[in-house]
Amino acid sequence: MLPPVSILALIPARGASKGLPRKNVKPLAGKPMIVWTIEAALQSKVAERVVVSTEDDAIARVARNAGAEVPFRRPATLATDTADSFSVAKHALAALAADGYRPQFLLLLQPTSPLRTAQDIRRAARVRESHDADAVVSVAESPHSPQWLQTIDAGGVLHPWAGGKGPSRRQDAPRIYCPNGALYLVRTRTLLRAKDFSPPGALACVMPPERSVDVDTAHDFAVAGFLLRRQLHRT
């Protein structure tokens, strides 16, 4: 049995969004979208702190009301379309370290994955603990094997994209998985060294497609709302 580790749940949420304006606080199935992630993090009881990194007053207010901490404000330079998740996480870790808090692990939870559950977070934590892993990344099975991908030339003719024709039957294609963006659990020192949330040797936490929706567009938002309402109706 491994000793317990300190885990910081970090939820990055900026106010500006070109694809879907104000999506983080946009009502989704009865509550602001970011609240689904905050509640999942709190209910999982995996992290000792749940912190939201934002530059936006409205997001900060919603986050606090939902039970998350907003102990610092994200600089405007890290709230642009070009700001990367590692830089946001590095800033958060530095801001918290200035107050004496240095977690052993960082759990990155994007608010654009509102269907991720507390059970998914707990399962990722169990995968990490059972293997003493440096990193765990959530993935979902891809509906299409790369062997089936095709390109179209200037004459409209199809050509295999990845070397050779695909298998004759779908059942013969290997299972392929893709990170779904729902969660990254990584050892802090590994993250700072590798500057990567999925460093070499990262383990997979497989999630079903219906909980792997990543909200970027109005269509994604509508799909997520439908699935959440269906989930609520079932419970």
N, C-alpha and C positions, 0 to 999 in steps of 0.2 A: 504494500500500500504506500503510494507516494504521499509526501507531506502536502498539505494544501498550498496553493499559490495565490498570489494577489492578482486579480484581473480587473482591468479598467475597461468598461464598455464605453466606446466613443461613438457618438452619432453625429456625423458631419452634415450640416444643413445650412445652405446659404439661401439668402432671400431672392437673389436674381436667378431666373430660369427662362431661357429663351424658348425652349420647346413647349413648356407648359407653365405659364406664369404663376408664381406663388404656390407651386404644387405642394410644397412641404406643409403648408397650413390650409390647403384646400380641403373642404369637407369630403370625406370618403367613407361611405357606409356609416354615417352618423358621428364621425369624429375627425379632427384634422389628421391628415395622412401621417405626419410624424408621430402622432400619439400611438399608432399601432406598434411602431418599433419600440418606443419608450416602454409601453406596457409589457411587451414581450420580454424585453431586457430585465425589467423589474421582477416580473413573475418567474423568470427562469432561476433567479437567485444565484446565478453563476458569478456575476460581477459584484465586487464590493462597492463600486461606484458606477453610476450611469451619468455620463457627462455629454452635453450637447455643445458642439463647437459651431458658433454662428456669429455673423456680424449684424444680424437683423433683430430689431426690437420685438416685432410681433412673434417671430419664431421663439425667441428667448422667453417671452411671456407664456406662450402655449406650452413650452417644454417644462418650465417650472411648475405650472399648474398641473401637469401630468405626473409630476414627481421626479423629474430629472434635475440635475445640477447644471447651472450655466455659470461657472466660476470665473470665466474670462470671456473676452470678446475676440473673435477672430479678426485679424487685420484685413482691411479692404483688399490688399494685394493677394490674399489667399482666398478671396471670395469671387474670383473671376472665372470665366469659362476655361481658362488655361491652367488654373491651379490644380495640382495633382493631390491625390489622397495622402501620399507619403508626406508631402510638405505640411499638409493640414495636421496629420498625426504628430509629426515632429514638433510643430508649434505647440500643440496641446500638451505633449509630454514635457516640454520645456517649461510651459506655464505652470503645470502642476508640480514639477520638480522644484520650482522656485519657492513653493509653499511646503516643501518637504515630502511630497508624495511621489514615489517611484514604483509603479506597479511592475510585477514580473512579466505580465502578459497584457497585450492590448487586444480587445475584441472590437473590431470595426463593424458597425451595423449601419448600412446605408438606409436612410428613411424611404428610399424608393423601392424597397422590398417589403411592403406592408403585410404580405401573407406569411412571412417567416414567423414561426411560433416560438414560444418559450421552450417547447419540447425539442425543436430543432437546435436551439442554442445549447440546451443541456446535452443533447446527443454529441454535438461538436466538442463540448468540454469532456465528455466521457472518452471520446476517441483520443483526444490529447493526453488525458491521464493514463489511459490503458497502454499507450505506446511511449509515454514520456516524450511526446513529439514537440518539435520547435514550432510547428505551424499546422493548422487545419483550415481547409478552404471548402466552402459549400459549393457543390456542383449539381447539375441536373443532366439527365441523359438527353443527348441530342436526338431529335426525331429523324435526322438525316445523316447518314454516313458520308464522310468526305469522298468516299469512292463513287458516290452518285453525282457529285458536283460536276457541272459542265460550264464551259464558256461558249460564247457565241461570237463568231468572227464577223468581219465586215459584210460578208455575203449571207449572213443569217444561219450559217452552218454550225451545229453543235460539235464541241470537242471535249473529251475528258479533261478535267482540270488537274487531277492529282495522279497522273501516271497510270494509264490503263483503264479499262472499262469496269464499271461497278459489278458486283455480284449479281447473278441472275435472279436470286431470291432475296427478299429483305431479311429473311431469317438467317441467311448466311453471312450477313454483314456484321462486323464486330461492333460491340457496344462502344459508343463514343460519348464522352462526358465533357461538359463545358462549365467553367465557373459561372454561377448565376448572380454573383454580386451580393448575395444576401448576408453572408458573414465571413469574416476572416479573423481567426484567432491565432496570434503569432507572439512568440517570445519577444519582449521589448528589445533586448540586446541584439537579437537576430534581425529584427526589423531595421534597427538603426544601422547595423553593419551592411545588410544586403540591400537596403532601400527598396524592399519588395515585400508585399503582403503574401506572396506565394513563392517563398524561397525554395531552392532545391531540397527535396525530401519532404515537402508538405504533404500531409495526408488529406484524403477526401472525406467529406461529410455529404452523403448523397441525399438530396431533397427531391420530392416529386415535382413534376412540371407545374401542377396547379398551385404550388406554393413558391414558384420561382419567377413569378411575374416581376419584371423590372420596369417601373413606371417612368417613362421618358416623354411620352406623347399623350394626347387626349384619348387616343384609342387604348393605350395601355391602362390609363386611369379608369376608363369605362370597364375594361376587362377585370381589373383588380376589384372594382366596386361590385361587379356582379358576383365574383367568386367569394368575396367577403360576406355579402348579404346571404348567399347560399349557405355559407359556413355557419353564420349566425342563426339562420332558420333551422338548420339541422340540430344545433345545440339547444 
